[in-house]
Structures are given as structure tokens and as C-alpha cells.
């Protein structure tokens, strides 16, 4: 699985810490981490949490990533932004049990974490435990055992609803402010990470012409 890490501007200084912990947990599981930044608070390309949502959608909808880890100060704004775009089912995680139950019950493809709220001593340990519960036990297996069948059925219903209620990403990109989209993909490693893994030629062509 290819996991993309995205940080918005208010918490960009923590990018290196988050990347280190994420890689420590998931690389031994055979997963790959692509760090899309922001890398520091001083990066020339600045991302808001709304742009994190658009970037998550671009990566997931085109197959350039299988999963996205993002967040903001509380995680709430990033979660709302991610779920505003097609191709994303984003959960808000605050503790390890959230990680396990989101993976097993909701079977999403994106998580938003609070990187400021309650992020003090032991923050890296808490992150490690969340990532282990999120990625270490598969996805969509259900929890608890007696709820497996209805949970899996509900996930299929949700996927069907989202397919109807969201417009195609290419249409959304064309209708958004070009400067907003251009700034979303302005990270210094975007082209290096995205285009070799993108499986949607129409989206890739549109972004390149920007």
C-alpha cells in the first residue's frame, strides 16, 4: 500500500516527526510512505487544510496513493475538507482505539489527526500506537464480531451513495479557482511523487497544463 502524508501550514513543523513515526510503523509491514509536505513551516508552497482535502482527493481518486494521513491543529478541519471531495472517506482519529475501529468498521482511505490539540509529552508514542492499530490488522473486517455483516453491508451502501453524490474530480478541478489548484500541487516533490504513480491520464494532463 502506498501511503501519502500531507501536512497543512499550521502544523508543518511536525512533518519530519510524523513521517519518522509513520515509516517506523508501516515500512516493516511492506507499505511505502510518500511525503507530500509541507516539510517545514517556511516552505514556499503553503497548504491550508482545505487544500489538504483537495490534494487527498487528487491522490486517492487517481490511484497515486492508496491511503492518506493528514491533519491540522484539531484534525476537524482537515477531516471536513477531505470529506468534501470525491474519492475520500476520512476519519478523525484521536486515540489508538479510533485507529483500529475506523479501519475495521468504516474501512476508509484517509485519516485526519490533531497535531496540536493534546500533542505534548509522548506525542510520538501516541502516534505510533494509532498507526499500529490503523494499519496493523487489515481493513474492513468488522468489530465487534456480531456486527461484521451489517458493517460491511453499510460500507458498500456508503460507497454507492458517494458515487452518486459527488461530481467527477476532473469537473471539480476545472471549476475551482486555478490559483487555488495550482497552489495545492506546488509542493517541491509533487511532480516527482505524483505523476509516476497517477493512473488517471485526464487528471494528470489537466494538472500539468496548470
N, C-alpha and C positions, 0 to 999 in steps of 0.2 A: 504494500500500500504506500502511495506517495502522499505524505502529509505536508501541507503548506502552513507555515507560521506567518501571521500578519500582525503587526503592532501599529496602533494609531499614535498620534503625536504626543499625547499627554503621558503615555507610558513607554515611549520608545527607548528610554534609558535602560529599561529592564530587558530589552530584546536578547542580549547576549546570555543573561541568566536563564531566561525561559528556553532559549534554543539549547543550551547546555543540558538542562534537565530533561527536556523532551527527547533529545538524541540519546541520552543515557538510558532512558526507559525503552524507547521504541526501536532503536537500531539493533539491539540484540534479538528482537522479535522478527527481524527481517524487513522492517519498514524503512523508508527513506524520508528525510526531512529536507524540504526546500524552504529556505528562509527568504521571504519576500520583503523583509523590513517592516517598518522603519528600523534602522540599525542603531541610530543614536538620535537624541533629541535635536541635534544640529543638522540632520540630513537636509540636503537641498530639497528633496522631494518629501513634502509633508502630507501625511494621510490623516483625515478625520475618521471618526468611527463610521460615518455614512459611506465614505469611500472604501473602508474595510469591507462593508457589506457588498458593495458592487464588485470589488476585487474577488471576494469569496465566490460570488456567483459566476464571474468570468472563469475562474479556475475550475470550479466544480462542473459547470454546465458544459465546458469544452473537454473535460477529461484530463486537463493539465494537472489536476490534483484529485485525489480520492477523498481527502478529508482536509478540513481547515481548522486550525487552532488560532483563535483571535481573542480579543477582549478590549477592555478600556478601564477606566477607573473603577467602575462598579460592575462592569460586564453587561449591564442592562442595555445601554445604548447600542453597543456592538451587536447584541442578540437581536434587538428590534430591527436594526439596519439589515443584518444578514437575512432575516426572515421576510424582508420587504422585496427581495429579489428572487427570480426563479432559480430552481435547481438546488436550493439550500434548505436544509432542515436543521436549525441551530438551537441548541440547548444552552441554558445558563447554568453553569456549574460553580458551586461554592465549596464543596467538600468531596471527599472520595466516594461516598455513597451516591452522590449525584452522578459522578462519572460512571459508576457501574450500572445504575438504573437507567440512565439516559441511553447507554449503549445497548442494554438488554431489552428495555421496554420500548423506547422510542426509535431506536435504530437510525439516528440521524447521521449527518455527514459533516457537522460543523459544531464547534463549541465556543462559547464566549465566557471568559473568566474575568473576575475582578482583580486587577493588578495593582490597585491602590487600597481599596477597602479591605481591612483585616489582613494586610500584606506586610507583616512585621517579622519578628524573630521566627525562624523556622519556615519562612515562606517557601523556600526551595524544597523543603521536606514535604510540605503540603502539596505543592505542585507535583512532586514525584509520585506521591500516593494517588493523586487524582488521575494522572496519566496512566499509572499501572492499572487502575480499576477501569479506566476508559478503554484502553487498548489491549489489555492482557487476557481478556476472557471471551473474545469473539463479539459478535453483534447480533441483535435480534433474536436471541434465544429465549427471551421472556423471563419475567420474575414477578412474583413467586411462581412456583411450578403450576399451581392451579389456574393461573391467569395467562399461560402461554398462548393458548389458541385464540382467545379474544384479542390479545395484544397484537399478535401477528396479523390478524384479520383487520384490526383498526389501522395498522401501519399501511396496509395495502389500500385501504379506503383513503387515508390521508394522501398517499402518493397520487391516487386518481384525482382527488379534489384539487391538488396543487397543479396537476397537468392541465386542468380546465381553467383555473382562476388566475393563472399567470400568463402574460404575453411572452412570445419568443424573445430571447435575450437580444438577438440582432435588432429587433424592432425597438426595444428599450434603449439600446446603445445609440441608435440613430436619433431618438427623440430627446435624449439627455443633452445638457449643455456640453458642447465639445471640450471646453476648457476643463470641466469637471472630470470628464472621462480621461482626458489627456493627463491630468494631474494624478489620477488614480493609477495609471500604468507608468508613471515617471520614475519609479524606483530604479536604482542603478543596476540591479540584477534581473529586472523583469524580463527583458528580451532573452537573456541567457537561460532563464529557467522556464519561461512560458512557451515560447514558440517550438522548441524541440519536443515538448510533451503535449501540445494542443492537438486535439483530434477534430476540431471544427474549423474547416478552412475559411468559411464565411466570416466568422468572428475574427480569426487571425488576420484576414485581409483587411477588414474594417479597421482594426486597431493599428495595423502597420501604416495605413494611409493617414492616420492622425499624426 
